[in-house]
């Protein structure tokens, strides 16, 4: 018991010291008034595994046509846009360009840990010719606030066993499986926009990981031509996804979920709903292999339980 409290105290002290470290400032302006005109150049200027504190990169309004990587050695960085609608990072790779495949199509790939993005747009503006990722994450303890993620198929690829991601007040759009991967991601008060009849999520949560995608107090909306949208289908057998306290439109298919043409997935996929509202929240015709959580079960899914010590980072920032 004494060891437990000592460990907990160390975590709290680490959080406090992390918050109080000095912040270095870099400005990116495509028009030349900042330190850099390219966001990628600004990222590469950050000291590897910098022990001296966080770096803030302020990105002025503009359309930055770049394919960006935040490498493993760039950590503890805040990228802050001047405005969500007018600070735009965009690229147009898709899976059918020179047999590129899905995983190299990203506009922004984040490999480093402890990265925060706020108040900007990440877009893959490729035509609908195949998978085209806007955001690809491989890092842990990533925070996204008041951002837009624009694309079609596979807009967000959230990867890495046990990696923890937090999205708040974000807008995410797409067509097919546009939020997919094996990371643990919490979506808080986000707007999810479905552009075609298809599937919102395609989680690939590993069997040994308790939580996958959690949508809390989110609003799902659809384009006018959409009349049948599924909440998710399992990219891997133990996919875990929960929609709770969300507003679901009438265009959600009454079945709610899909087995990806594999009945065996029905034995292993971990899908659940709790306390949703809207015309699409009626669960009477849902597939029988998902779970409708009781009040006790639903209230046990909290940010603190899902993220453990990362919860304190989110509360600070």
C-alpha positions in Angstrom: 0.0 0.0 0.0 2.9 2.4 0.9 4.5 1.6 -2.5 1.2 2.3 -4.3 0.9 5.8 -2.7 4.6 6.6 -3.4 4.1 5.7 -7.0 1.0 7.8 -7.2 2.7 10.8 -5.6 5.6 10.5 -8.1 3.1 10.7 -11.0 1.5 13.8 -9.6 4.8 15.5 -9.0 5.9 14.6 -12.5 2.8 16.2 -13.9 3.3 19.4 -11.9 6.9 19.7 -13.0 6.0 19.0 -16.6 3.5 21.8 -16.5 5.9 24.3 -15.0 8.8 23.7 -17.5 9.6 26.7 -19.7 8.1 26.9 -23.1 10.1 27.8 -26.2 8.3 29.6 -29.0 8.6 29.1 -32.8 6.4 30.9 -35.4 5.6 29.5 -38.8 4.2 31.8 -41.5 3.9 30.8 -45.1 4.2 34.5 -45.9 7.6 34.8 -44.4 7.1 36.8 -41.2 7.9 34.0 -38.8 10.9 31.8 -38.0 10.0 29.4 -40.7 7.7 29.2 -43.8 7.3 25.4 -43.5 5.8 23.5 -40.6 8.1 20.5 -41.3 11.2 22.7 -41.1 10.0 24.1 -37.7 9.4 20.5 -36.4 12.9 19.4 -37.5 14.4 22.4 -35.6 13.2 21.1 -32.3 15.9 19.6 -30.2 15.8 15.8 -30.0 14.2 14.5 -26.7 14.6 18.1 -25.4 15.0 18.0 -21.6 14.6 21.7 -21.2 10.8 22.0 -21.6 8.0 22.2 -24.0 8.2 23.8 -27.4 5.2 25.7 -28.8 5.0 26.1 -32.6 2.5 28.8 -33.6 1.3 28.4 -37.1 -0.2 31.5 -38.8 -3.2 31.3 -41.1 -2.4 29.8 -44.5 -2.6 26.7 -46.6 0.5 24.6 -45.9 0.8 22.0 -48.7 3.1 19.6 -47.0 3.4 16.0 -46.1 4.5 16.2 -42.5 6.2 13.7 -40.1 6.8 14.4 -36.4 9.5 11.8 -35.7 10.0 9.7 -32.6 12.6 12.1 -31.1 10.4 15.1 -31.2 8.4 15.1 -28.0 6.7 17.6 -25.7 5.5 19.9 -28.5 2.4 22.0 -28.9 1.4 23.0 -32.4 -1.1 25.9 -32.2 -2.9 27.2 -35.3 -4.1 30.8 -35.6 -7.6 29.7 -36.5 -9.1 26.3 -37.1 -10.7 27.1 -40.5 -7.8 29.1 -41.9 -4.7 27.2 -40.7 -4.7 24.3 -43.0 -2.2 21.4 -43.5 -3.1 19.6 -46.7 -1.8 16.9 -49.0 -3.3 14.6 -51.6 -1.7 11.1 -51.6 -4.0 8.1 -51.9 -3.5 4.4 -51.9 -3.6 3.9 -55.7 -0.7 6.3 -56.4 2.2 4.1 -57.5 0.8 1.3 -55.3 1.4 3.4 -52.2 -1.0 1.5 -50.0 -3.0 3.0 -47.1 -0.3 3.6 -44.6 1.9 5.9 -46.6 -0.9 8.2 -47.7 -0.9 10.4 -44.5 -0.8 14.2 -44.6 0.4 14.3 -41.0 2.1 11.4 -39.2 2.9 11.7 -35.5 5.5 9.3 -34.1 6.6 11.3 -31.1 5.0 11.2 -27.7 3.4 14.1 -25.7 2.3 16.1 -28.8 -0.7 18.5 -28.7 -2.4 20.0 -31.7 -5.0 22.8 -31.4 -7.0 25.1 -33.6 -6.0 23.9 -37.0 -7.1 21.7 -39.9 -5.5 18.5 -41.2 -6.7 17.5 -44.6 -6.2 14.8 -47.2 -7.8 16.3 -50.3 -7.2 13.4 -52.7 -10.1 12.5 -54.9 -12.1 9.5 -53.9 -9.8 7.0 -55.6 -9.0 4.8 -52.6 -7.7 5.1 -49.0 -6.3 8.5 -48.2 -5.2 9.2 -44.6 -5.2 12.7 -43.2 -3.9 11.9 -39.6 -1.7 8.9 -38.8 -0.7 8.6 -35.2 2.0 6.2 -33.7 2.7 8.2 -30.6 1.4 8.0 -27.0 -0.3 10.8 -24.9 -1.4 12.8 -27.9 -4.0 15.6 -27.5 -6.1 17.2 -30.2 -8.4 20.2 -29.3 -10.6 22.3 -31.6 -9.2 20.7 -34.8 -10.7 19.6 -38.1 -9.8 16.4 -39.9 -11.0 16.3 -43.5 -11.0 13.4 -45.9 -12.9 10.5 -47.3 -11.9 6.9 -46.8 -9.6 6.3 -43.8 -9.4 9.9 -42.6 -7.8 9.0 -39.3 -5.5 6.1 -38.7 -4.9 5.8 -35.0 -2.2 3.2 -34.5 -0.1 1.6 -31.8 -1.1 -0.9 -29.1 -1.9 1.0 -25.9 -1.2 4.4 -27.3 -3.6 7.0 -25.8 -5.2 9.8 -27.8 -7.6 12.5 -26.7 -9.8 14.5 -29.1 -12.0 17.4 -27.8 -14.3 19.6 -29.7 -13.0 18.3 -33.0 -14.7 17.9 -36.4 -14.0 14.6 -38.2 -15.4 13.7 -41.6 -15.1 10.8 -44.0 -16.8 8.1 -46.0 -15.6 4.5 -45.1 -13.9 3.4 -41.9 -12.8 6.9 -41.5 -11.7 6.4 -37.8 -9.7 3.2 -37.7 -6.8 1.6 -35.9 -5.7 -0.1 -32.7 -5.0 2.8 -30.4 -7.0 3.8 -27.3 -8.8 7.1 -28.3 -11.3 9.2 -26.4 -13.5 11.5 -28.4 -15.2 14.2 -26.3 -17.9 16.5 -27.7 -16.7 16.0 -31.3 -18.7 16.4 -34.5 -18.6 13.3 -36.7 -19.8 13.8 -40.3 -20.6 10.9 -42.5 -20.4 11.7 -46.3 -21.5 8.3 -47.7 -23.5 5.2 -46.7 -20.7 3.2 -45.0 -19.0 2.7 -41.6 -17.8 5.3 -39.1 -15.2 3.2 -37.2 -13.0 0.2 -37.9 -11.2 -0.5 -34.7 -8.4 -3.1 -34.5 -8.0 -3.1 -30.7 -5.6 -5.8 -29.5 -7.2 -8.6 -27.4 -5.1 -7.6 -24.4 -6.1 -3.9 -24.5 -9.3 -3.1 -22.5 -10.3 0.1 -24.3 -10.4 1.1 -28.0 -12.5 4.0 -29.3 -14.7 5.9 -26.8 -17.2 8.5 -28.2 -18.7 10.6 -25.4 -21.1 13.5 -25.9 -20.4 13.5 -29.6 -22.8 14.4 -32.4 -23.1 12.3 -35.5 -24.5 13.9 -38.6 -24.7 12.9 -42.3 -24.8 14.3 -45.8 -28.2 14.6 -47.4 -27.6 11.5 -49.7 -26.8 9.2 -46.7 -29.6 6.9 -45.5 -27.8 3.9 -44.0 -24.7 4.4 -41.8 -23.1 1.9 -39.4 -21.4 2.9 -36.2 -18.6 0.4 -36.8 -17.2 -2.8 -38.1 -14.2 -4.8 -36.7 -11.0 -4.4 -38.7 -9.6 -7.0 -36.2 -11.4 -9.6 -34.2 -11.3 -7.8 -30.8 -12.3 -4.4 -31.9 -13.6 -2.3 -29.0 -15.8 0.8 -29.6 -18.4 2.5 -27.4 -20.8 5.3 -28.2 -22.2 6.9 -25.0 -24.1 10.1 -24.4 -24.0 10.8 -28.1 -26.6 12.2 -30.5 -27.3 9.7 -33.3 -29.3 10.6 -36.4 -32.1 8.5 -37.9 -29.8 7.5 -40.8 -27.9 5.1 -38.5 -28.8 1.6 -39.7 -31.1 0.0 -37.2 -28.7 -2.9 -36.8 -26.1 -0.4 -35.7 -23.0 -2.5 -36.3 -21.6 -4.8 -39.0 -19.4 -8.0 -38.7 -17.3 -7.3 -41.8 -18.7 -10.4 -43.5 -17.3 -12.6 -40.8 -19.7 -14.2 -38.3 -16.7 -15.2 -36.1 -16.1 -11.5 -35.3 -19.5 -11.5 -33.5 -17.9 -13.7 -30.8 -15.0 -11.4 -30.1 -15.8 -7.8 -31.1 -16.5 -5.5 -28.1 -19.1 -3.0 -29.1 -21.4 -1.1 -26.7 -23.8 1.8 -26.5 -25.0 3.8 -23.5 -27.5 6.6 -23.0 -27.5 7.9 -26.5 -30.2 10.2 -27.9 -31.7 11.1 -31.3 -33.6 9.0 -33.8 -30.7 6.7 -34.4 -30.4 5.8 -30.7 -33.2 3.2 -30.7 -31.5 -0.1 -29.9 -34.5 -2.5 -30.3 -33.2 -3.7 -33.7 -29.5 -3.7 -32.9 -27.5 -6.8 -33.7 -27.6 -9.2 -30.7 -23.9 -9.5 -30.3 -23.3 -6.0 -29.0 -23.9 -4.8 -25.5 -26.3 -2.1 -24.2 -24.7 -0.9 -21.1 -26.5 -0.5 -17.8 -26.3 2.8 -15.9 -23.7 1.3 -13.6 -21.6 0.0 -16.5 -21.8 3.2 -18.5 -20.7 5.4 -15.6 -17.7 3.2 -15.0 -16.2 4.3 -18.4 -14.4 7.5 -17.4 -11.5 9.4 -18.8 -9.5 8.6 -15.7 -10.1 4.8 -15.9 -9.3 4.7 -19.6 -6.2 6.8 -19.5 -4.7 6.4 -16.0 -1.9 8.9 -15.5 -2.4 10.6 -18.9 -5.7 11.9 -17.4 -3.7 14.5 -15.5 -2.0 15.8 -18.6 -5.4 16.4 -20.2 -6.7 18.2 -17.2 -3.7 20.6 -17.3 -3.7 21.5 -21.0 
